[in-house]
Amino acid sequence: MTPLTQFFILPSLLIACSSSTFANPSKDQQHEHHHDFRHWEIASPDPDRIFLTFHGDAATRRAVTWRTDTQIHKAFLEIAPALAEPGFDRFAKRIPASTEVVDLGKTKGSNKSKVHYHSTIMTNLKPDTLYAYRVGDGKQRWSEWIQFKTAAQTAKPFSFIYFGDAQNDVHSRWSRVIRMAHQTAPQASFALHAGDLINKANSDTEWAGWFKAGSYLHSQWTGIPVVGNHEYISGGSAKESQRKMSMLWQPQFTLPISEGLSEDLHETVYTVEYQDVQIIVLNSMKNTKEQTKYMEQQLKKPGFNWRFLTFHYPIYSPRFRGKYTLPQTTRKEWQELITKYKVDCVFQGHDHAYLRGQVPMRSAPDKENNQLQTLYVVSVSGPKQGRPEPQHIEKYKSEGFKPIRVGANTQFFQVIEIDGDKMIYKAYTTTGKLYDSAVIKKNFQTGIKTIRQMIPDTEERTFKNTQNYSTDNLK
């Protein structure tokens, strides 16, 4: 979506809305098989599925997307500095939203109705400032006021959350993961979702479960969504590279369109610049060779103390996945750039298991084996679990990869803290127990990084020492 960006001053009085306005929904709002859907799956005049994203300068801009039924033709966002007093909204400004019609008749398990997705971009925000915003029809149908904070313009300590695949049974079993992540790191600035957010790309009911599981956290944490293979329609005779992306991805996530990339990659390949951290988001499903040039263009940009990559298919995977992997030519090209530009961390998903490993500095002598080139992580936050394969992981040692910590049959989330020349990495189970940890210290002048392993004294989690869970319904 490309929303409007002009500010308008909030009127002093809200226009009253007749009680009969929404009494007789049109045919588009009448849901066939209404009894098959829960109320939170069905669009209404009230805003739902509110999602906050980065869109340009993280210190001065954000984008928001939300959904209503087709009764709402004009929608707005109101935003004000978040003051302690309840009358903060007197200083609110109003931004009109762009509206897109989405025909759910084309989605899997559809209720055969049309819905409206609204989006807008907040600009000219003040850095390092807490804001409150709400979305609605400009009259009576408003969301609650929601708070978020802009990035600072200079380096400052912050943290973020990283989730591997949620994918299956999301409403029931992933909800506790994202909520425990919030309890563990309530001040996190944003959340990174490393692909396979749901299982069936065009299933509106699965997307409903994903939004319900995250609830208000999706509208409060700025999100960095990454496409995975399950964000593309599977089945049929089409090759994986020819599959079409979910028709709901672009309507419900307002993301930057990176110049110079083909339309297939729009709003799936972009870069987030947050204070002194650069996060490059790639699409491991489509036109991967084309992204190599984009990746290098971004890595050449000066001014960042920390550089991260995120994409779905791993460089180093904990188990063999056959054709569901990065093309070998792309894998080699991306590895070379990661090495050349000394990328600090790579956050991945896909394999439904946990693996943290590292590649040491190639120029470091053996006695300096704590010197780090790049940290690689594969993780999973949903209930679908795969078995790590030690023999498969062993093969990567010839490439200099050193596995550090493996985990199985466990839902994880990760908290990453940036504090000056230190990056603190922590992986937690969904019960809030620390499972893995490391501290990276970096000399910004020389680029040399050292890593200190801080793994807690807990047994490695495997399928043998954890509770069995049937995955028959999680294909």
N, C-alpha and C positions, 0 to 999 in steps of 0.2 A: 504494500500500500504506500501511496505518497500523499500523506495528509497535508491539510492546510496548516499554516504556521502563524497567521496573524493574531495578535492579541486584541481582545475586546474587554472593556471595563464591565464588571459585574453590575447589572441593574440593581437598584436599591430594593425593588419589590419583585417578588416572584409572581408570575402570572398564574392565577388559579386555574385549575383544570377541572372540567366538568366530570362528574362521576360517570356520565354515560359515554365518555370518550372512548374507553376501552371495553365497553360492554358487549360489543358485537364484533368479534374478531373476523377478519376477512378469511377467505378460503385458505390463504397461505399460512395463517396461524392455526387453522384447525388441523390437529394431528390425527392422521389415520392411526389406528391401533394405539390410541392414547393410553390405554391401560397397560401397555407394555413398557412405558417410559416413566421414570421417576421425575418428580417435579423439577429437580435441578438439572435434568438432561434436556428439558424443554425450554426453549427461549420464551421470554416474556417481555413486557415493556421495561422491566427493571434490568439494569446492566448486570451482566455476569461474565465469567471468563476474562477478568481484567488482568492484563499482563503488561509489565513494565520492562522496557528494553533500552539498551544503549543505542544512540543514533547520532554519531558525531562526538564532539568534545564532551567527555564525561563530566567535566566541571561546569558546563553551561547548558547541556541539552539532555533530554530523555524523550522516549516515545512511549505511548500507551495505546493498547488495543483492547476492545471489549465487544461484547455481543448483546443484541436484543432481538426481539421478533420484528416483523416488518411494519408494525404500527409506528415505530420510531423512525421517521425519515430524516430528521435533523437532530444531531447530537452534539454535545459540547463537553469540554473539560474546563474545570475551574481550578486555579492554583493560587496559593498564597504562601508567604513565609510562615512557618509553623511557630506560632507564639504560644506561650503558656496559658494566656487568657482565652476563654471560649469565643470571644468576639474577633478572633484572628481573621475570619472570613470577610470582614469589612474591607480588607486589602486585597481581596481575590481579583484575579483577572480571568477573563473567559476566552477560550480558544475554540473555534468551530472545528468539528471533526469531518473527515472524509468518510463516506459510507459506501460499503460494497455489499452487493446482494450475493448470497451464496445459496445455491440450490442443493439442499440436502438429499434430494431425490437421487443424486449421483453418488451418495456415500453408502457404505456397507451398513446394513441393519437400519436403514434410514426410516425416519418418521415421515418422509415424503413432504416436507415443508420447506419453505425458504426462510432464511434468517438474514439479519443485517449485522455485519461486522463494521465497527467504527474505529477510527484511529486518528491520532493527532500527535504532533511533535511539540514539546515544550522547549522554547528557545530563550536566550537572554537570561538564563538563570545565574545566580551568584554562586561562585565556587564555595565549597566547604560549608554549605548552608542546608539546614533542614527545611523541607517544604511539606505542605499538605495539599493534596489534590482530591478531586472527586470527578466522576463522569456521570452524564445523564442527558435528559432531554431538554434541559434548560428551564423546566417548569417544576414538576413534582416528582418525576422518576429519577432519583439520584442514588448513586452508591453512597457508602459511608465516606468520610474523609480519611485519606490514606497518607502516611508519611514516608518520605525517603530523603536521603541526604546526597547532595552532589559531591563529586570528588574535589579534592584540593588541587591547586595548580602546581604545587611542588610536592616532593616526596613527603609522605606522612604515613605512620603505621596504619595498616588496615588488614582485614581478613576476608576470605571468600570461601564458599562451599563448592565442592565438586562432587557430582553424582555420576556414577556409571549407569548402565541401562536400568530403567524402571520397568518398562515393556509390558509385563503381564500382571493380571490381577491387581492393577495399579490402585484402584479405589480402596480395596480392602487391605492390601499388604504393603504397598509403597507409602501410604499415608503416614504410617508410624515412623518411617525413615526420615522424611522431610521434616516432620514435626520434632523428632529428636535432634535433628541437625540444628533446628532453630533454638531448641533448649540449650544445646551445647555451645553454639556460637551466635547468640542473639544479635550481636552488633555487626555481623557479617555484611559486607557492602554489596555483594552480589552472589548469584548462584549459577554455576556452570553445569549444563546438562549434556553429557557427552554422547548423545544419540540414542536411538530406540526409546523414545519417550513412551511410546505405546507399541502395540503389537501389529495391528492392521491399519495401514496408513490412512485409509479413508473411512475408518469406523468412527462416526461421530459419538457413539456411546462410549467408546474407549477414551476419546479425547475428553468427554464429559467427566469420566472417572479421574483422569489426570488432573484436570482443573479442580475438581472437588477435593482430591487428596491434598493438593497444595493450598487450597482455599486462599485466604488473604495473603499468604506468603508470596504467591506469584505476583501480586500487585504491590508488594512492599519491598521485596528483594528485586533489584534489577536482574533480569535473567539473560543468560547467554545460551540460547538453544543451539545445538549442533545436530545436523541431520545424520541419521544412521540408515542402515538398509531397510529397517521397518518403517521408515518415513517414506519409502517408495513402495508402489503397488507391486505385490508379488504375484506369482502364478502366470499361467499362459506360456506361450512360446517365446516371449520377448527375452532377450539376453538381459542380464542384470544392468548393464550400462545403458540399455534402452528403456528401462522402466520409467514410469512417470511418478513424479513426486506427489505426495498427498495434496489434494486440492484444498485442504484446510491449513496447510503450513503458512502460506503467505497471507491469507486473510487474518489469521489469529496472532501472528508475530510480525510486528513492524520492525524490520531490520535494515541496515544500510545496504545499498546497492553499490558494489565496488566497481569503479570505472575500469573499462578494458576487458571485462570478463563476459563470456557469452551469457545469454539470457537463462540458460539452464542452471547457471550458478548464482543467479540473483537471489539475494537474501539468504544464501547458504554459505557464502564465502565472504568474510568481512574481518575487520580488525578492531579490537577494543583497546584504546589507549587510556589507561587509568593511572593517573599520577606518573610514577616512574616505571610502570609495568606495561608491557606490550603483550597482548593476547591475540594470536592469529588463529582464526577459526577457518578450518578447511572442510571440504566436502569429499570424503573418501569414496563416494559412490559414483560421481560423475566427472568426466573431463579432468581427471587427476593430473595429466601431463600439463594441461593449460594452467593449472594452479601453481606449478613449480615456479614459473616466472613471477607470478603474483607474490608468492611466498618470499622469494629473494628480494623483490622490490620493497617489501615491508621490513624485512630483516636488515636492509641497508640503512633504514631511517635511523638517524642518531637521536640521542637524548633519553634512552631507556636503560635503567640499571638492571632490569629483569626482563627476560623474554620467554614467553610460553607459547606452545602450540597445543591445539586441541582438534581432534578429529576422531572418527568412530573406529575404523579398522586399525588395529594396532601395528606398530613397527615390530615389536617383540610381543608375541602372543603366548599365553599360558597353555594353549592347546591347539591342535591342528584343526583348521576349519575349511579345508579344501578350497573351493573356488571363492568362498566368502572372505577374501583377503585383498589387501592392496595389490595392484599389479606390480610385478617384480621390478619393472623399469622405474615406476613411480617410487616404490619403496627405496630403491637405490638412490634416486635423485634427491628424495627428501632427506635420507640419511646423510648424504654429502653436504647438504645445506645446513642441517642441524649441527654437523661437525664444524663446518666452515665458520658459522656465525655463533658457535658456542651457546646454542639454545639451552636454557637452564632446565626446563621441565616440559614433558609431553604428557598430556592427559587424554586417555583413550577409554573405549568401552568395548562392546561387542562380544567378548568371550565368556561372560557370565561367571567369572572367577576373578580372584584378586592376585595381582603380581606387581610387585615393586622391584625394579632393578635399576642398574646404572651402567653407564659407559664411562670409564675413567679418562682423564686427560691422556691423550696418546703420547705426549711428549714427557709425561711424568716418569721419573725413575721408579723402579719397583718399590723402593723403601717409602715412596710417597703415595702409596695405594689408596690413601684417603682423598686424593685430589680427584675432583669430579669434572666430567665434561657435561653430561646430561642425565637427569633423572627421568625414568620412564615409568608410568603407572597405568595399569589396566584395572578397572574396578567394576562392580555391579551393585546396584542399589535395590533391584527388584527381586522377586522370589524365584525366577528361573535361574537355575544353577548348573554350571558345567564342571566337569572334573579336570583339574590341571594335569598335564601330562609331563612328568619330569624328563622323559627322554626327548620330548619336543623342545622343552626349554633348554636342555643341555646343548642342543645344536647351535644355539646363538652364541655360545662362548667363543666360537671361532671368529665372531665379529667383534669381540671385546666386551660383550654384554655380560654383566654379573648379576644374577638373580639374588635378591636380598631377603624378600619376605613373600610367601605364598599363602593364599587362603581359599577355602572352598565351603560351599553350602552355607553361606553367610551373606546377609545384606549389610552393605557398608555405606558410609559417606565419609568424605575427607574434608578437613579444615586446613586451609593454607593461610599462614600469617606472614605478612611482609613487614619487616621492621628494620629499616635502614639497610645495612649490609647483611642481614640475616633473613633467611626464609625458613620458617618452621612448618614442617609437614606432619600432619597427624591423620591417621585413619581410625575410624571408630566403627564398632558394630552398631546395629540399630537399637541395641539396649544401652548405648552410650558408653560402652567399655572401650578403652584405648587398645587398639590391636597392633598398630605400627606407628613409628615416629622416626623422624630424622631432622637434623638441623644443618642447613647449608649456609656457610659463610663465604662471602664473595668480596674480593678486592676489586673495586671498580676501576682502579687504574691499570692493573695488570690483567684483569679478567680471570684470575686464578680463583677457583672455588674449592673449598674443602667440605667434606660431609662427615658428620658425626651421627652414627646410628644410635637411636634411642628406643630400640624395640623393647617393649615391656616384657617381663618374665612370664609370658603366658604361652601355653601350648599352641602350636600351629593348628589351625582349624581345618579339618578334613571331613570327608563324608563318613569316615569310620568313627570319629569321636563326636559327631553332632547328630541331632535328631533328623531322621529320614523324613522327606517331604515328597509326596507324589507329584511328578511333573507331567503326568499323562495329559493334562489339559493345558499344558504350557508349551506346545509345539512351536 
